[in-house]
């Protein structure tokens, strides 16, 4: 984005907080990768989205766009226009990779951006999770956290459950400390509309979690037998060396 557009935002006080929602601070281990979700308003689904690197909005540098790949492979971006979020992935993290902005490009140049910060450390490995649940069933997520503070399970851009129980979009949520530095979240009676980005936190550090809720595959007894026979016929013996 042009420096001019960023200066306009600073002068007018428009930070884009109502147009983009993302996590605020995520901890990740040195050398690992992280995927960060960025929600946007539906009216921007056909706009270019990009990741901007730097602590200050007026001087950050574009590193990858939905219409321009990063040739180095360090950054990638994908846009889900049905659920209105784009996901940025940052690979091989170092302590120089700390401040970024999720940005939606506006045709008149006044782009919308929202800041997030990475805490890159050699001590812990907290990474975003991609999990699958089935309609009508329960799912349990274990959140590893070494920080003090209140436990939270939140849907990105919506409400949070901060106590031992609550609900998000009509789905019952319970949380408890299952062991030191691990708290467990259970969502009961999953619905298809529960699919989306969530985050868990204990204190300020957040862990993004993408939940995909789908119909449970049905395998008939006949199929199980036939598939087993076919697979057995195709497999040749293997030997350890």
Order of alpha helices (4+ residues) and beta strands (2+ residues): alpha-beta-beta-beta-beta-beta-beta-beta-beta-beta-beta-beta-beta-beta-beta-beta-beta-beta-beta-alpha
